[in-house]
Amino acid sequence: MFHIALHEPRIAPNTGNIIRLSANNGCQLHLIEPLGFDLEEKQLRRAGLDYHDLAKIQRYKDYTQFYDAMSGQRIFACTTKGKAQYDQVEYQEGDVLLFGSETTGLPDSILQPLAEDRKIRIPMQENNRSINLSNAVAIISYEAWRQNQFFGGS
């Protein structure tokens, strides 16, 4: 229904949690290299439990390859630099939820070409830097799914 894209994720357990999450909410997971770990890493496998076979995962050598593959899809950059709150967006089937790495977020080269209404954020207390990546993915992807009546869920 939706696409979750991780741009250069660095922490294996976060990606493992997101693999498990995407298997449960029906999202396609896209991993944009370089990754900060090996997909066979023990921590990644442990965090994803036995959901690896249930998740739909696609890898890309770089952002350009990913962007070309998503041609025609709406891309929402999930960033602390966003102006629009994630819950104020009307999500549609096929939308892409793009997240940056845990250490640097999304680079300006990806953010600048996007329209301001495609840069979304999760509100949080002042002076805090960010929310854990797997938590942010859960918050936003479930809001998108909720808006679409949890299509395909039980």
PyMOL commands that set and color helices and strands:
alter all, ss='L'
color gray80, all
select helices_A, chain A and resi 12-25+42-48+63-69+86-88+108-111+116-118+133-147
alter helices_A, ss='H'
color red, helices_A
select strands_A, chain A and resi 3-7+28-32+56-60+75-78+84-85+96-99+119-121
alter strands_A, ss='S'
color yellow, strands_A
deselect
rebuild
show_as cartoon
